[in-house]
């Protein structure tokens, strides 16, 4: 083992003990193993799924350290690990696949049957340090800040959804959801077509979307389909990317979709879903294609993470980081995330 620092025996971490009980604790630093490195966490984003994990649904076991959107510096390497990694900046692909199931054999790691996951199934990035296998490292250069790089995970998820949507020039695209992933979906779609509509509940976020040059519409508009028809000459949209997961958002996605369109479902469901029979018939009659999108591609042939890092370097998403907090202020950080009246697109913990 080689190290840039004297590795401490304990560290500060936000530990979820039960639903609604997240506390800043002193916990042991996990020992290095062969094939792993110790990452000193510098920034970790709060995902909307973290809010539900902490306050509503809980997680796979307690206690757990949440956090899967993070970046940091490699400060120690285990035995048999290249010492040139010491000091490098890195993001971390949070999924830990089994490498043995049929999907893994095809390098379709997001569909792994027996995966582990930083921040939910095992401890994650709301901590000062984390031991990470070298396979999960996504290195980046010193000219990219840690907090911007921590947006790599949600950016990669948005890029993956765009790949499944297969947007074509001249098509109309509706993105439902004004969080980080929604903005990435819209930004990548607008590289291909100039007919992009952003939909959400926050007036402030929709105003920001207008600055990107996109049309906007409120999710809770009573005459939603009429508004969509007015923007698409009565045809409905060609592609919908749904990044909310609520019943209303999914029903609006179907209602907005035109004939032979594609709907890519990205948002995690908030609860059980229901749909009126007449709306379901639209899926049949309009021959709508529904596609599920989970996580991101991370393999030898397609690496959404490298694409995300290249795009983050351009600075266009920097303004999406609206709030930065130390871990000591976790209560306020989550208050901001849960308050619909507070303008926030990406809230994150910055460790130093």
Order of alpha helices (4+ residues) and beta strands (2+ residues): beta-beta-beta-beta-alpha-beta-beta-beta-alpha-beta-beta-beta-alpha-alpha-beta-alpha-beta-alpha-beta-alpha-beta-alpha-beta-alpha-beta-alpha-beta-alpha-beta
